[in-house]
Amino acid sequence: TQGALGSYYLNSEQFDQGTEVLLALIDQHPLEIESVLRAYGTLVKDSVARGLTREQIRYITDLERYANELIKSERAADDPLLNRRMAQILSIAGKNRAARAWAQRNLNPAEP
């Protein structure tokens, strides 16, 4: 799959190619929620491991925008583990307060 290919490139230290493949997956397949979240998780993990703070911030910002859009459009119901996945990715980035907030977040905008 595209995600596995991106991970392979990153693990092979072909960072530009890996990043390009994962960003293309995110851009081309936004409705494949699990794949998109995995791609963001891989990008965040890689940026943390390589100390790329600017990229890490960009990926986290884009990820939160994506997840919030899923909630607004009520597509979050397509992935009942969205809040848990978000919390895991944010924890990888050291964003523990945000991770706790996502873990406790109500994903149904119709409910108070």
C-alpha positions in Angstrom: 0.0 0.0 0.0 0.9 3.6 -0.3 1.4 3.9 3.5 3.7 0.9 3.7 5.7 2.3 0.8 6.1 5.7 2.6 7.1 3.9 5.8 9.6 1.8 3.8 11.2 4.9 2.4 11.5 6.6 5.8 13.0 3.5 7.3 15.4 3.3 4.4 16.4 6.9 5.2 14.9 8.1 1.9 13.2 10.8 3.8 12.0 13.1 0.9 10.5 10.2 -1.0 8.8 8.8 2.2 7.4 12.1 3.1 6.2 12.8 -0.4 4.4 9.4 -0.6 2.6 9.9 2.8 1.6 13.4 2.0 0.2 12.3 -1.3 -1.8 9.5 0.4 -3.3 12.1 2.8 -4.1 14.5 0.0 -5.5 11.9 -2.4 -7.5 9.7 0.0 -9.0 11.9 2.7 -12.0 9.6 3.2 -9.8 6.6 4.1 -9.6 7.8 7.7 -7.5 4.9 9.1 -4.9 5.3 6.3 -4.7 9.0 6.7 -4.3 8.8 10.5 -1.6 6.2 10.1 0.2 8.4 7.5 0.1 11.4 9.9 1.2 9.2 12.8 4.2 8.0 10.7 5.1 11.6 9.7 4.8 12.8 13.3 6.9 9.9 14.6 9.6 10.5 11.9 9.7 14.2 12.5 10.1 13.7 16.3 12.8 11.1 15.7 14.8 13.4 13.4 14.2 16.5 15.5 12.2 18.3 12.8 10.2 20.7 15.0 8.8 22.8 12.2 7.5 19.8 10.3 6.2 18.2 13.5 4.1 21.3 14.2 2.8 21.4 10.7 1.8 17.8 10.8 0.0 18.1 14.1 -1.8 21.3 13.0 -2.9 19.6 9.8 -3.9 16.5 11.6 -6.0 18.4 14.1 -7.7 20.3 11.3 -8.4 17.1 9.5 -9.9 15.4 12.6 -12.0 18.5 13.5 -13.4 18.5 10.0 -14.3 14.8 10.3 -16.2 15.7 13.5 -18.0 18.7 11.9 -19.0 16.6 8.9 -20.1 13.7 11.1 -17.7 11.4 9.4 -16.0 10.7 12.7 -18.6 8.0 13.2 -16.8 6.1 10.4 -13.9 5.6 12.8 -15.1 5.1 16.4 -11.5 5.1 17.6 -10.6 8.6 16.2 -10.2 10.1 19.6 -7.9 7.3 20.8 -5.8 7.5 17.6 -5.5 11.2 17.9 -4.4 10.8 21.5 -1.7 8.3 20.5 -0.3 10.5 17.8 -0.3 13.6 20.0 1.4 11.6 22.7 4.2 10.6 20.3 4.7 14.3 19.7 4.9 15.0 23.4 1.6 16.9 23.4 0.2 15.1 26.5 -2.3 17.7 27.5 -3.8 17.8 24.0 -3.7 14.0 23.9 -5.7 13.8 27.1 -8.2 16.3 25.7 -8.7 14.2 22.6 -9.0 11.0 24.6 -11.9 12.6 26.5 -13.5 14.4 23.6 -17.1 13.8 22.5 -17.0 13.0 18.8 -20.7 13.5 18.2 -21.4 17.2 17.6 -25.1 16.6 18.1 -24.6 15.7 21.7 -23.7 18.3 24.4 
